Amino acid sequence: MNCISGLAKVLLVFNSAHGRPGRVGRVLADLGYEFDIRRPGEGEDLPSDLSPYQGVIVFGGPMSANDDHEPNVARIMEWLPRVVDANVWYLGICLGAQMMARNLGAVVRPHDGAQTEIGYYPAYATDAGRDLFPANMMVYHWHSEGFEVPAGGELLMTGDVFPNQAYHVDRRIWGIQFHPEVDDDIHESWLERAADKTDRPNAQNPDQQRAGRRKHDAAFGEWFAAFAGKVLLPTGAVSSFSTQDR
């Protein structure tokens, strides 16, 4: 658990022992947040009282959102209704977006053609997402399942292989299929630990991914900083985004 008193607090939930906040952590620190990091798969509790927090982020992981036999998935799925009922914003990244979608009644499943997205692929803003996402953007993926948009939610980005790439519910719950936390160090650690997965259908090999990182990472990082500055703000901060912008 990493906490420093006096700052706005955000809860970071990881689905692996090795997960790190990376770029997401640096952007949140710049916005004035301190972190409380929990790893339920390692036996750490998830707080029942969310009043000390202004936001919750659930990161990705190698398991499926449907793997209720996985201790961390089962614990997070049991806990997510508390997040929905609390006065906090939520950002789900990849598996975190899928678990929240499932919690809200949507289906999470593999691609019909057994395709994956592992590497850099384009995503496109819908009309509803044009104030938060560029018309098209190369984003970093590592997944073999996708989410349906929950009832009452709105699709913000679409893609060529997995059509649903980002959603929101009530401009408080946000789900994205891709990984803005991935910086150079995290990317290299993933390639080292899981290089065998890069030969799956439609996956990019490590050299292709590194080339994609050199070409696209800066713009991807700039997008996340702008996105966070609009929708993941501490209480009292002034946002440049409102429903009237649309």
Secondary structure in CASP SS format (residue, H / E / C, confidence):
PFRMAT SS
TARGET T0000
AUTHOR 0000-0000-0000
METHOD secondary structure of the structure
MODEL  1
M C 1.00
N C 1.00
C C 1.00
I C 1.00
S C 1.00
G C 1.00
L C 1.00
A E 1.00
K E 1.00
V E 1.00
L E 1.00
L E 1.00
V E 1.00
F C 1.00
N C 1.00
S C 1.00
A C 1.00
H C 1.00
G C 1.00
R C 1.00
P C 1.00
G H 1.00
R H 1.00
V H 1.00
G H 1.00
R H 1.00
V H 1.00
L H 1.00
A H 1.00
D H 1.00
L C 1.00
G C 1.00
Y E 1.00
E E 1.00
F E 1.00
D E 1.00
I E 1.00
R E 1.00
R C 1.00
P H 1.00
G H 1.00
E H 1.00
G C 1.00
E C 1.00
D C 1.00
L C 1.00
P C 1.00
S C 1.00
D C 1.00
L C 1.00
S C 1.00
P C 1.00
Y C 1.00
Q C 1.00
G E 1.00
V E 1.00
I E 1.00
V E 1.00
F C 1.00
G C 1.00
G C 1.00
P C 1.00
M C 1.00
S C 1.00
A C 1.00
N C 1.00
D C 1.00
D C 1.00
H C 1.00
E C 1.00
P H 1.00
N H 1.00
V H 1.00
A H 1.00
R H 1.00
I H 1.00
M H 1.00
E H 1.00
W H 1.00
L H 1.00
P H 1.00
R H 1.00
V H 1.00
V H 1.00
D H 1.00
A C 1.00
N C 1.00
V C 1.00
W E 1.00
Y E 1.00
L E 1.00
G E 1.00
I E 1.00
C C 1.00
L H 1.00
G H 1.00
A H 1.00
Q H 1.00
M H 1.00
M H 1.00
A H 1.00
R H 1.00
N H 1.00
L C 1.00
G C 1.00
A C 1.00
V C 1.00
V E 1.00
R E 1.00
P E 1.00
H C 1.00
D C 1.00
G C 1.00
A C 1.00
Q C 1.00
T C 1.00
E E 1.00
I E 1.00
G E 1.00
Y E 1.00
Y E 1.00
P E 1.00
A E 1.00
Y E 1.00
A E 1.00
T C 1.00
D H 1.00
A H 1.00
G H 1.00
R C 1.00
D C 1.00
L C 1.00
F C 1.00
P C 1.00
A C 1.00
N E 1.00
M E 1.00
M E 1.00
V E 1.00
Y E 1.00
H E 1.00
W E 1.00
H E 1.00
S C 1.00
E E 1.00
G E 1.00
F E 1.00
E C 1.00
V C 1.00
P C 1.00
A C 1.00
G C 1.00
G C 1.00
E E 1.00
L E 1.00
L E 1.00
M E 1.00
T E 1.00
G E 1.00
D C 1.00
V C 1.00
F C 1.00
P C 1.00
N C 1.00
Q C 1.00
A E 1.00
Y E 1.00
H E 1.00
V E 1.00
D C 1.00
R C 1.00
R C 1.00
I E 1.00
W E 1.00
G E 1.00
I E 1.00
Q C 1.00
F C 1.00
H C 1.00
P C 1.00
E C 1.00
V C 1.00
D C 1.00
D H 1.00
D H 1.00
I H 1.00
H H 1.00
E H 1.00
S H 1.00
W H 1.00
L H 1.00
E H 1.00
R H 1.00
A C 1.00
A H 1.00
D H 1.00
K H 1.00
T H 1.00
D H 1.00
R C 1.00
P C 1.00
N C 1.00
A C 1.00
Q C 1.00
N C 1.00
P H 1.00
D H 1.00
Q H 1.00
Q H 1.00
R H 1.00
A H 1.00
G H 1.00
R H 1.00
R H 1.00
K H 1.00
H H 1.00
D H 1.00
A H 1.00
A H 1.00
F H 1.00
G H 1.00
E H 1.00
W H 1.00
F H 1.00
A H 1.00
A H 1.00
F H 1.00
A H 1.00
G H 1.00
K H 1.00
V H 1.00
L C 1.00
L C 1.00
P C 1.00
T C 1.00
G C 1.00
A C 1.00
V C 1.00
S C 1.00
S C 1.00
F C 1.00
S C 1.00
T H 1.00
Q H 1.00
D H 1.00
R C 1.00
END
